[in-house]
Amino acid sequence: MKEEPPMPNFSLPDDVFLRAADTFPTPFHLYDEAGIRSAIRDVKEAFAWAPAFREYFAVKALPNPRVLEIFRSENCGLDCSSLCELILAKRGGFSGKDIMFSANAMPPGEYTMAREMEAVINLDDLTDIETLLSHGGIPEEICLRFNPGGELKGGSAIMGQPGESKYGMTRPQLSQALGKLKALGVKRFGLHALLASNSIDREYYPTLARLLFTLGRDLSGEAGLPLSFINLSGGIGIPYRPEEKPNDIRAIGSAVKKVYEEVFGPVSPSGPAICTEMGRFMTGPYGWLVTRAVHEKKIYKDYIGVDACASCLMRPAMYGAYHHIHVVGKRDKAPDHIYDVTGALCENNDKFAWDRPLPEIAVGDLIVIHDTGAHGLAMGYQYNGRLRCAEVLLKADGEMRLIRRAETPEDYFSTLV
Ligand SMILES: *Cc1c(COP(=O)(O)O)cnc(C)c1O
C-alpha cells in the first residue's frame, strides 16, 4: 500500500494572514470562528446518540468572552476552575448547569461563588466535602473526580500516568464520599476523570469510558444513588505535527457508544447522560500566532528573531512542544534552511522552534505559528517585562475583529503599590 502523504496542519490561505497583518500590528493570535464552529458540530454529531450530551468547553484553553459567545450560541457549557473563570462565565451569560466547576486545591471562597451560581461541582477530594458544606452547602447533584492510580493502558499503549497525577479520589474514597454525601442530602451523582493529555490514541475515550461506566454503575448500586452522568472531560488531542493524523471524533463517539451499550444496555433517554470538557480539540487547530521576522543572526546556528516571544505562547519553551511554522508567501519554497526561531526573552528556552527546516527567511517576512488556539495566549506571562499580545477573531462572515488588545506598559505597572 502506498504511504499517504502527511496531512497539512489545518490552515487559512496566506491572503487572510496578510490581510490580518495589514489591519493589526503583529504579533497577535488569529482565531477562526468557522473552524471552531465546525469542531463543535463534529463533537455534537459524534455524541448525538448519547442521552443529554453536552460539551463543556474548558475555559482555560481560550478564555476570551467573544470566543465563549460562540460556544454559548452552540449550546455548549463551560468547564471552569477558578474565580476569574467563573466571573467570565457569569458575564458571558452562562449559569447553573451550564457550568462545570472542577475543584482542585480550591480557595474555599470559590466554592461559595460556584454554589451561588448553581454550577455543577466536580469534587476533587474527600476533604472537599467539609469545605463545600461550610461554603455554600451540598447540592442535590454532584460530580466526583476519580483517579485510578498506576498507568492507564489501552492494549499495549500507555495513555497516561494517573498515579503521578494530583487530581481525583481513589476507588475507596469514592465509596466513602458517596456515603457521606448521601447522608448530607445528595440525590444523584456524576463521575469524572481526565487521565491523558493531548491524546491522539483513538482508544483513549473508549478506554476511559469503560472505566467510568462500570465504576459509575457499581458505585450507584453500592450507594443506592442514581448515576446521572459521566463526564469524559478533555484530553482529546490534535495533530501538532504535519505527519500526525487528526482524531476521528465520529469514530471515537461510536466506540464510546458501543461501550455504553455493553455496560448500560440499549441507549435510552433515561440512561446516564454523557458530557465532555474538551479544550484543545475545540479551538487548538483554529488559532495561529502571527508574528514577523525582525532579526537574523548567524553564529554557531542560524537564528530568526521574531516580534512574538514566549509571553504569547509558552508551550514550546515550557514543554519543548512542537508547533508547525510556515512563512507567508513561501509555502511552496523548499525548506532548505535550518533555523532556530526565537523570541526576545533573556531565557535561552524562548524559542518557537529548534533546528527547523524552513524556506529562506528575510527580515520582514510574516511567520505563522500553527495550532495556538488552545493553551496559547492563556498561558502567557510577563517575565522580562515582555507583554502579552493581542487576539483577533476572523468571524464566519469574513470580518476581522480585535477581541483583546495587546498589553501596554501601563498594564504592566498597574498592579504596583
Ligand atoms: C484542562 C482541562 C480540560 C481540557 O483539557 P484539553 O486537554 O484541553 O482537552 C478539561 N477538564 C479539566 C478539568 C481540565 O483541567
The ligand as a MOL file (V3000), in Angstrom:
LIG
                    3D

  0  0  0     0  0            999 V3000
M  V30 BEGIN CTAB
M  V30 COUNTS 15 15 0 0 0
M  V30 BEGIN ATOM
M  V30 1 C -7.5200 21.2170 31.1300 0
M  V30 2 C -8.7880 20.5430 31.4440 0
M  V30 3 C -9.6600 20.1570 30.4230 0
M  V30 4 C -9.3460 20.3290 28.9660 0
M  V30 5 O -8.2600 19.6070 28.5450 0
M  V30 6 P -7.8480 19.5860 26.9940 0
M  V30 7 O -6.6380 18.7350 27.0010 0
M  V30 8 O -7.6080 20.9800 26.5890 0
M  V30 9 O -8.9860 18.9680 26.2550 0
M  V30 10 C -10.8720 19.6060 30.7940 0
M  V30 11 N -11.2130 19.4270 32.0820 0
M  V30 12 C -10.4100 19.7880 33.0940 0
M  V30 13 C -10.8570 19.5810 34.4900 0
M  V30 14 C -9.1770 20.3490 32.8100 0
M  V30 15 O -8.3660 20.7020 33.8110 0
M  V30 END ATOM
M  V30 BEGIN BOND
M  V30 1 1 1 2
M  V30 2 1 2 3
M  V30 3 2 2 14
M  V30 4 1 3 4
M  V30 5 2 3 10
M  V30 6 1 4 5
M  V30 7 1 5 6
M  V30 8 2 6 7
M  V30 9 1 6 8
M  V30 10 1 6 9
M  V30 11 1 10 11
M  V30 12 2 11 12
M  V30 13 1 12 13
M  V30 14 1 12 14
M  V30 15 1 14 15
M  V30 END BOND
M  V30 END CTAB
M  END
